[in-house]
Amino acid sequence: MSGSEKTAFALFFGNRGFFPASLQSSARREMKAALKAMGYKCIMLDEKATRHGAVETPAEGRVYARFLAENRGKYGGVILCLPNFGDETGAVAALKDAGVPILVQAYPDELNRMAMDQRRDAFCGKFSVMDVFTQYGVKFTALAPHTVHPSSKEFAGNVDYFDRLCRVVNGMREMTVGAIGARTTAFKTVRFDELALQKHGITTETFDLSMVFARVNAMDAKARAYKSKAAKLKGYSNWQGTPDAALDRIVRLGVVLDELIVENGLHALALRCWVELQQYMGCSPCVLLGELNDRGIAAACEVDVGNAITMRALGLASGGPAACLDWNNNYGGDPDKCILFHCGPVPSSMMTGRGQIHAHDIIGTVVDKECTYGCNVGRIAPTPFTFGSMLTEGGRIKTYLGKGKFTADKIPAEFFGCAGVAQIDSLQQAILKIGYAGHRHHVSVTPGHMIEPVCEAFGRYLGYDVMLV
């Protein structure tokens, strides 16, 4: 599932026999119509499979569990709807092995409809479901307001939240990240534990740069893949002034990265980007990483696997691209602003305009500058953003999350790379928390504020340690 694809939901309807049956049939119609209007697909148990197509008893719960098993892969989350009080034991039997996040939703009562043939008591029933799910260890999500009608804007907001949470959970549970090249010896800031990642469902595949170089050198420039990649890249940025030899090497490397992604089912990758690529291939890979991120493949530089994984999560939540940046500079004397920067791997869609391919001004001080072209230079567009990072420690995955905004503040024209001025409330305190926790100088960012669903996905469903800054 791509980051922009909305989650399909399985609908569950809880019932308790001494409440009116009409509440069930109307809820089925209203829930389906509301989700369709919001652009979500859903599946429901046949109305004749159980009494009213709802679940009250453990036996009916087992019918629903079989329904989920038969439709595995067709849904990414379950919405547990309580048109009335609902039965907790039947819900446990139905959903204890659902394998996806569960949103508990309860209908509100109306003050002019409180007679026994009209009242719901779902307000109380939601408490009971949450209680018994907790007893059984069934993970679930419950949002405010405690009761909410499917036609309300509050329900639409809850579904949007739950959709983002589901995309993160489902996209992270079975993911593969590629580490291309060994960690640069001096960069101990990007060390990680493969086994800790594997315990959380994240597989790491490693590739030696020598293999990449061999495939780059063996490539036929007349091949369809080469021509397609060249056309794509020429339209992605401004290449004026870039040597033809550098463009050729970047195109070749781009084709090889695409092949590795397909051959190994990679959802994310982290590349050793200096200085061997410049020394032996004659290019910098920055623009390729940005273009991959715009395609929904999280791609980090400096073999920072932790941030490649974080970028994947943030991109799933936002439905858009992510970028890996450095916590790089103070912004004058403003304590709540800093410059976030990298050499040129920022996705074009996050920039103020089409970038300019440039030589690498930093690496160009130690190797021939003509061999360093490939940085997509520009400025990051003003936008709210969510940020975070990840490391492994003692078999655990430790993350932090925060939010801020990129401003329209100016950065000197001579400042190299792609950068933006970030404004973050209590930035100085946030930096101290991040530093004391042992996190690296890289940070992953994605446009938009969606810290809450990512935090719940990480902590409640995926078992990561989460620190908010």
C-alpha positions as CSV (number, residue, x, y, z in Angstrom):
1,M,0.0,0.0,0.0
2,S,1.4,3.4,-0.9
3,G,1.4,6.2,1.5
4,S,-1.3,8.1,-0.4
5,E,-3.7,5.1,-0.6
6,K,-6.5,5.3,1.9
7,T,-7.1,2.4,4.2
8,A,-10.0,0.0,3.5
9,F,-11.9,-0.9,6.7
10,A,-13.8,-3.9,7.9
11,L,-16.9,-2.8,9.8
12,F,-18.0,-4.6,13.0
13,F,-21.3,-3.9,14.6
14,G,-21.8,-4.8,18.3
15,N,-25.2,-5.7,19.6
16,R,-27.0,-6.4,22.9
17,G,-30.3,-8.2,22.5
18,F,-32.6,-6.1,24.7
19,F,-31.8,-3.0,22.7
20,P,-33.9,-2.2,19.5
21,A,-32.8,-4.1,16.4
22,S,-33.6,-1.1,14.2
23,L,-30.5,0.6,15.5
24,Q,-28.4,-2.0,13.8
25,S,-29.9,-1.7,10.3
26,S,-29.7,2.1,10.3
27,A,-26.1,2.0,11.6
28,R,-25.1,-0.3,8.7
29,R,-26.5,2.2,6.2
30,E,-25.1,5.3,7.9
31,M,-21.6,4.0,8.4
32,K,-21.2,2.7,4.9
33,A,-22.6,6.0,3.4
34,A,-20.4,8.1,5.6
35,L,-17.2,6.2,4.8
36,K,-18.0,6.2,1.1
37,A,-18.5,10.0,1.1
38,M,-15.1,10.3,2.7
39,G,-13.5,8.2,0.0
40,Y,-13.0,5.0,2.0
41,K,-13.8,1.4,1.0
42,C,-15.3,-0.9,3.5
43,I,-16.5,-4.5,3.9
44,M,-19.3,-5.8,6.2
45,L,-20.5,-9.2,7.4
46,D,-23.6,-10.2,5.5
47,E,-26.7,-9.1,7.3
48,K,-28.0,-12.7,7.3
49,A,-24.8,-14.3,8.6
50,T,-25.8,-13.4,12.2
51,R,-28.7,-11.7,13.9
52,H,-28.9,-8.3,12.1
53,G,-25.4,-8.9,10.7
54,A,-24.0,-7.9,14.2
55,V,-22.1,-9.7,16.9
56,E,-23.5,-10.4,20.4
57,T,-22.5,-13.9,21.4
58,P,-19.1,-15.6,21.2
59,A,-20.6,-17.9,18.6
60,E,-21.4,-14.9,16.4
61,G,-18.0,-13.5,17.2
62,R,-16.4,-16.7,15.7
63,V,-18.5,-16.2,12.6
64,Y,-17.1,-12.7,12.3
65,A,-13.6,-13.9,12.9
66,R,-14.0,-16.3,10.0
67,F,-15.3,-13.5,7.9
68,L,-12.1,-11.5,8.6
69,A,-9.9,-14.5,7.9
70,E,-11.6,-15.1,4.5
71,N,-11.0,-11.4,3.6
72,R,-7.5,-11.0,4.9
73,G,-5.7,-8.4,2.8
74,K,-8.9,-6.6,1.8
75,Y,-8.8,-4.3,4.9
76,G,-6.2,-2.5,6.9
77,G,-8.3,-1.6,10.0
78,V,-11.5,-2.5,11.8
79,I,-14.1,0.1,12.9
80,L,-16.0,-1.4,15.8
81,C,-19.3,0.4,15.8
82,L,-21.6,0.3,18.8
83,P,-25.1,1.3,17.7
84,N,-26.2,0.2,21.2
85,F,-24.4,-1.0,24.3
86,G,-22.8,-4.0,22.5
87,D,-21.5,-7.2,23.9
88,E,-17.8,-7.3,25.1
89,T,-17.3,-11.1,25.0
90,G,-18.6,-11.5,21.5
91,A,-16.4,-8.6,20.4
92,V,-13.3,-10.3,21.9
93,A,-14.1,-13.5,20.1
94,A,-14.5,-11.7,16.8
95,L,-11.5,-9.4,17.0
96,K,-8.7,-10.8,19.2
97,D,-6.9,-12.1,16.1
98,A,-7.8,-9.3,13.8
99,G,-4.2,-8.4,13.2
100,V,-4.9,-4.8,12.4
101,P,-5.7,-1.6,14.4
102,I,-9.3,-1.4,15.8
103,L,-11.2,1.9,16.3
104,V,-14.0,1.8,18.8
105,Q,-16.8,4.1,17.9
106,A,-20.1,4.5,19.8
107,Y,-23.3,6.2,18.7
108,P,-24.6,9.1,20.8
109,D,-28.0,9.1,22.5
110,E,-30.5,11.8,21.8
111,L,-32.2,13.5,24.8
112,N,-35.6,13.2,23.1
113,R,-35.1,9.5,22.3
114,M,-34.4,7.9,25.7
115,A,-37.4,5.5,26.0
116,M,-36.4,1.8,26.2
117,D,-37.3,1.2,22.6
118,Q,-35.0,4.1,21.4
119,R,-32.1,4.5,23.8
120,R,-28.7,3.2,23.0
121,D,-26.5,3.3,26.1
122,A,-23.4,3.0,23.8
123,F,-21.7,5.7,25.9
124,C,-21.5,3.0,28.7
125,G,-20.9,0.2,26.3
126,K,-17.8,1.8,24.9
127,F,-16.3,1.9,28.4
128,S,-17.1,-1.8,28.8
129,V,-15.5,-2.8,25.4
130,M,-12.4,-0.8,26.3
131,D,-12.2,-2.5,29.7
132,V,-12.6,-6.1,28.5
133,F,-10.3,-5.5,25.5
134,T,-7.7,-4.3,27.9
135,Q,-8.2,-7.4,30.1
136,Y,-7.6,-9.7,27.0
137,G,-4.7,-7.6,25.6
138,V,-6.6,-6.6,22.5
139,K,-5.0,-3.4,21.2
140,F,-7.5,-0.7,20.2
141,T,-7.9,3.0,19.5
142,A,-10.5,5.2,21.2
143,L,-10.9,8.9,20.3
144,A,-12.8,11.9,21.5
145,P,-15.6,12.7,21.6
146,H,-16.6,9.5,23.5
147,T,-19.8,9.1,21.4
148,V,-20.0,10.4,17.8
149,H,-22.4,10.1,15.0
150,P,-21.1,8.9,11.6
151,S,-22.5,12.0,9.8
152,S,-20.6,14.4,12.0
153,K,-17.4,16.3,11.2
154,E,-15.9,14.9,14.4
155,F,-16.3,11.3,13.1
156,A,-14.7,12.4,9.8
157,G,-11.7,13.7,11.8
158,N,-11.5,10.5,13.8
159,V,-11.5,8.4,10.6
160,D,-8.8,10.5,9.1
161,Y,-6.7,10.0,12.2
162,F,-7.3,6.3,12.2
163,D,-6.5,6.0,8.5
164,R,-3.1,7.6,9.1
165,L,-2.5,5.4,12.1
166,C,-3.4,2.2,10.1
167,R,-1.1,3.2,7.2
168,V,1.8,3.6,9.6
169,V,1.1,0.3,11.4
170,N,0.5,-1.8,8.4
171,G,3.4,-0.2,6.4
172,M,5.9,-0.7,9.2
173,R,5.0,-4.2,10.4
174,E,6.4,-6.0,7.3
175,M,8.9,-3.7,5.7
176,T,12.3,-4.2,4.1
177,V,15.1,-1.5,4.2
178,G,18.2,-1.6,2.1
179,A,21.6,-0.5,3.4
180,I,23.7,0.2,0.3
181,G,27.3,0.4,1.2
182,A,29.1,0.1,4.6
183,R,28.8,2.8,7.2
184,T,31.4,5.5,6.6
185,T,34.1,4.7,9.3
186,A,33.8,8.1,11.0
187,F,30.0,8.2,11.0
188,K,29.3,6.4,14.3
189,T,26.1,8.5,14.5
190,V,24.3,6.1,12.1
191,R,25.1,2.8,13.8
192,F,22.1,0.5,14.2
193,D,21.1,-3.0,15.3
194,E,19.6,-5.3,12.6
195,L,18.3,-7.8,15.1
196,A,16.4,-5.1,17.1
197,L,14.8,-4.0,13.8
198,Q,13.9,-7.6,12.9
199,K,12.2,-8.2,16.3
200,H,9.8,-5.4,15.2
201,G,9.2,-6.8,11.7
202,I,11.8,-4.7,9.8
203,T,14.2,-6.7,7.6
204,T,17.5,-5.2,6.6
205,E,19.1,-6.2,3.3
206,T,22.7,-5.1,2.7
207,F,24.5,-4.4,-0.6
208,D,28.2,-3.8,-1.2
209,L,29.1,-0.7,-3.2
210,S,31.4,-2.8,-5.4
211,M,28.4,-4.6,-6.8
212,V,26.6,-1.3,-7.4
213,F,29.7,0.0,-9.3
214,A,29.9,-3.2,-11.4
215,R,26.3,-2.9,-12.5
216,V,26.6,0.8,-13.2
217,N,29.7,0.1,-15.4
218,A,28.0,-2.8,-17.3
219,M,24.9,-0.8,-18.2
220,D,23.9,-0.2,-21.8
221,A,23.1,3.5,-22.4
222,K,20.8,2.4,-25.2
223,A,18.6,0.3,-22.9
224,R,15.0,1.4,-22.4
225,A,15.5,1.7,-18.6
226,Y,18.4,4.1,-19.1
227,K,16.5,6.3,-21.6
228,S,13.4,6.4,-19.4
229,K,15.5,7.3,-16.3
230,A,17.4,10.0,-18.2
231,A,14.1,11.6,-19.4
232,K,12.6,11.5,-15.9
233,L,15.6,13.1,-14.3
234,K,15.9,15.8,-16.9
235,G,12.4,16.9,-16.2
236,Y,12.9,16.7,-12.4
237,S,15.5,19.4,-12.0
238,N,17.5,22.0,-13.8
239,W,20.7,20.4,-15.2
240,Q,22.2,23.5,-16.9
241,G,25.9,23.5,-16.4
242,T,26.1,19.8,-15.3
243,P,28.8,17.9,-17.2
244,D,27.3,15.2,-19.6
245,A,29.6,12.6,-17.9
246,A,28.0,13.4,-14.5
247,L,24.5,13.1,-15.8
248,D,25.3,9.8,-17.5
249,R,26.7,8.4,-14.2
250,I,23.7,9.6,-12.2
251,V,21.3,8.1,-14.7
252,R,23.1,4.7,-14.5
253,L,23.1,4.8,-10.7
254,G,19.4,5.7,-10.7
255,V,18.6,2.6,-12.8
256,V,20.6,0.3,-10.5
257,L,18.9,1.7,-7.4
258,D,15.5,1.1,-9.1
259,E,16.5,-2.4,-9.9
260,L,17.6,-3.2,-6.4
261,I,14.3,-1.8,-5.1
262,V,12.3,-4.1,-7.3
263,E,14.5,-7.2,-7.0
264,N,14.5,-7.0,-3.2
265,G,11.1,-5.5,-2.4
266,L,12.6,-2.5,-0.7
267,H,10.3,0.0,1.0
268,A,13.2,2.2,2.0
269,L,16.9,2.5,1.5
270,A,20.0,4.2,3.0
271,L,22.9,4.9,0.7
272,R,26.6,5.4,1.4
273,C,26.8,8.7,-0.5
274,W,30.4,9.8,-0.1
275,V,33.2,9.8,-0.9
276,E,33.5,6.6,-3.0
277,L,30.7,7.6,-5.4
278,Q,32.5,10.8,-6.2
279,Q,36.0,9.2,-6.4
280,Y,35.1,6.1,-8.4
281,M,31.8,7.0,-10.2
282,G,32.2,10.7,-10.6
283,C,28.8,11.9,-9.2
284,S,26.8,12.7,-6.1
285,P,23.5,10.8,-5.7
286,C,21.4,13.5,-3.9
287,V,18.9,14.2,-6.7
288,L,18.2,10.4,-7.0
289,L,17.3,10.2,-3.3
290,G,14.9,13.2,-3.6
291,E,13.2,11.7,-6.7
292,L,12.8,8.3,-4.8
293,N,11.2,10.1,-1.9
294,D,8.8,11.8,-4.3
295,R,7.8,8.3,-5.5
296,G,7.1,7.1,-2.0
297,I,10.4,5.1,-1.5
298,A,12.0,6.5,1.6
299,A,15.6,7.2,0.8
300,A,18.2,8.5,3.2
301,C,21.9,9.4,2.7
302,E,25.0,8.4,4.8
303,V,23.6,4.9,5.4
304,D,21.3,6.3,8.0
305,V,18.9,3.3,8.2
306,G,17.2,4.6,11.3
307,N,16.1,7.8,9.5
308,A,15.2,5.9,6.3
309,I,12.7,3.9,8.5
310,T,11.4,7.0,10.2
311,M,10.9,8.7,6.8
312,R,8.9,5.7,5.7
313,A,6.6,6.0,8.7
314,L,6.2,9.8,8.3
315,G,5.5,9.4,4.6
316,L,2.9,6.8,5.3
317,A,1.1,9.1,7.8
318,S,1.2,12.2,5.6
319,G,0.5,10.5,2.3
320,G,3.4,12.5,0.8
321,P,7.2,12.7,0.7
322,A,9.7,12.9,3.5
323,A,13.2,14.2,3.8
324,C,16.3,13.5,5.9
325,L,18.0,16.7,7.1
326,D,20.7,17.8,9.4
327,W,20.0,19.8,12.6
328,N,22.6,22.2,11.1
329,N,22.6,25.9,12.1
330,N,21.2,28.4,14.6
331,Y,19.2,31.1,12.9
332,G,20.7,34.3,14.3
333,G,19.7,34.8,17.9
334,D,16.1,33.4,17.6
335,P,16.0,30.6,20.2
336,D,13.0,28.9,18.5
337,K,14.4,28.8,14.9
338,C,17.2,26.9,13.2
339,I,18.3,25.9,9.8
340,L,17.6,22.3,8.7
341,F,19.7,21.4,5.7
342,H,21.1,18.7,3.5
343,C,23.3,18.7,0.4
344,G,20.5,18.2,-2.1
345,P,18.3,15.1,-1.4
346,V,15.2,17.0,-0.6
347,P,12.2,15.9,-2.7
348,S,11.4,18.5,-5.4
349,S,7.7,18.7,-4.2
350,M,9.0,20.0,-0.8
351,M,10.9,22.8,-2.4
352,T,9.9,26.4,-3.4
353,G,10.6,25.6,-7.0
354,R,12.6,23.4,-9.4
355,G,16.0,22.8,-8.0
356,Q,19.4,23.3,-9.7
357,I,21.8,20.5,-10.0
358,H,25.1,21.6,-8.5
359,A,28.5,20.3,-7.6
360,H,29.0,19.3,-3.9
361,D,30.8,22.3,-2.4
362,I,31.9,20.4,0.7
363,I,33.1,17.1,-0.9
364,G,34.5,19.2,-3.7
365,T,37.2,20.5,-1.3
366,V,38.7,16.9,-1.1
367,V,38.1,15.5,-4.5
368,D,37.9,16.9,-8.0
369,K,34.8,19.2,-8.0
370,E,33.8,18.0,-11.5
371,C,33.2,14.6,-9.9
372,T,30.7,15.8,-7.4
373,Y,27.7,17.0,-9.4
374,G,24.3,15.7,-8.3
375,C,23.1,17.9,-5.5
376,N,19.6,19.3,-6.1
377,V,20.0,22.7,-4.6
378,G,17.2,25.0,-3.6
379,R,15.1,26.1,-0.6
380,I,12.5,24.2,1.4
381,A,9.0,25.7,0.9
382,P,7.1,27.1,4.0
383,T,4.8,24.5,5.5
384,P,3.9,23.0,8.8
385,F,5.8,19.7,9.3
386,T,6.1,16.7,11.6
387,F,9.6,15.5,12.5
388,G,11.2,12.6,14.2
389,S,14.1,10.1,14.2
390,M,14.9,6.6,15.4
391,L,17.7,4.6,16.9
392,T,18.2,1.1,18.3
393,E,19.4,0.5,21.8
394,G,19.4,-2.7,23.9
395,G,17.1,-4.5,21.5
396,R,14.6,-1.7,21.5
397,I,13.6,0.9,18.9
398,K,13.7,4.4,20.4
399,T,12.0,7.3,18.6
400,Y,11.1,10.9,19.1
401,L,8.5,13.0,17.4
402,G,7.7,16.7,17.3
403,K,6.2,19.3,15.1
404,G,7.1,22.8,13.7
405,K,6.9,24.8,10.6
406,F,9.2,25.9,7.8
407,T,9.0,29.7,7.5
408,A,9.6,32.1,4.7
409,D,12.7,33.5,6.5
410,K,15.6,34.2,4.1
411,I,18.8,32.1,4.1
412,P,21.9,33.7,2.5
413,A,22.2,33.0,-1.2
414,E,25.7,31.6,-0.7
415,F,24.5,28.9,1.8
416,F,25.1,25.6,0.0
417,G,22.5,22.9,-0.5
418,C,18.8,22.6,0.2
419,A,17.7,24.2,3.4
420,G,14.8,25.8,5.2
421,V,14.3,27.8,8.4
422,A,12.4,25.7,10.9
423,Q,10.4,27.3,13.8
424,I,9.8,24.9,16.7
425,D,8.3,25.9,20.0
426,S,10.8,25.5,22.9
427,L,13.4,24.4,20.4
428,Q,16.3,24.7,22.9
429,Q,14.6,22.3,25.3
430,A,13.7,19.9,22.4
431,I,17.4,19.8,21.3
432,L,18.5,19.0,24.8
433,K,16.0,16.2,25.1
434,I,17.1,14.8,21.7
435,G,20.8,15.0,22.6
436,Y,20.6,13.6,26.0
437,A,18.6,10.6,24.6
438,G,21.5,9.8,22.3
439,H,19.8,10.6,19.0
440,R,21.8,11.6,15.9
441,H,22.2,14.9,14.1
442,H,19.8,13.8,11.4
443,V,16.1,14.4,11.5
444,S,13.3,13.2,9.3
445,V,10.5,15.6,8.2
446,T,7.3,15.4,6.3
447,P,4.8,18.2,5.5
448,G,1.7,18.5,7.8
449,H,1.0,17.9,11.4
450,M,0.1,14.3,12.2
451,I,2.2,13.6,15.3
452,E,-0.7,12.1,17.3
453,P,-1.5,9.1,15.0
454,V,2.2,8.4,14.4
455,C,2.8,8.5,18.1
456,E,0.0,6.0,18.8
457,A,1.0,3.8,15.9
458,F,4.6,3.7,17.3
459,G,3.8,3.2,20.9
460,R,0.5,1.3,21.1
461,Y,0.7,-1.0,18.1
462,L,4.3,-1.3,17.0
463,G,6.0,-1.4,20.4
464,Y,8.5,1.4,19.9
465,D,9.6,3.7,22.7
466,V,8.3,7.2,21.9
467,M,9.5,10.5,23.2
468,L,7.6,13.7,22.4
469,V,9.7,16.9,22.1
